[in-house]
Amino acid sequence: MSSNIQVQRVCLNCSKEFTARTTVTKYCGDNCAKRAYKKRKRSEKIERSNKETARTISQPIEVLKAKEFLTVQDVAKLLGCSVRSVYYYIENGRINATNLGERLTRVKRTEIDKLFNSPQ
């Protein structure tokens, strides 16, 4: 069975007006349908890549939040500042730290939480 339906539509890809023979036709022809498919797949790949990048960036922060004792470099990443700024906060007493050796300065995770909870 065939239908004699003729519906005026606008192609979703090239925006040209065409006559569709069914009520579900979206594109004026095979080439526009293929181009739209490729465009859709390309945008899906970009979206997937962006999500993977965001997950990769946030993953180290989540690992740092789980640690109980942090290095100065970890504190700098967590606070979003430089290592020198962290040493400055330690020298001024805003962050309590323990020296376990010349290059082994450790900060307890609760000290970072206190930094934001205490009124200055």
ABEGO torsion letter per residue (X at the ends): XBBABBBBBBBAAAGBBBBBABAABABABAAAAAAAAAAAAAAAAAAAAAAAAAAAAAAAAAAAAABABBBAAAAAAAAGBBAAAAAAAAAAGABBBBBAEAABBBBBAAAAAAAAABBX
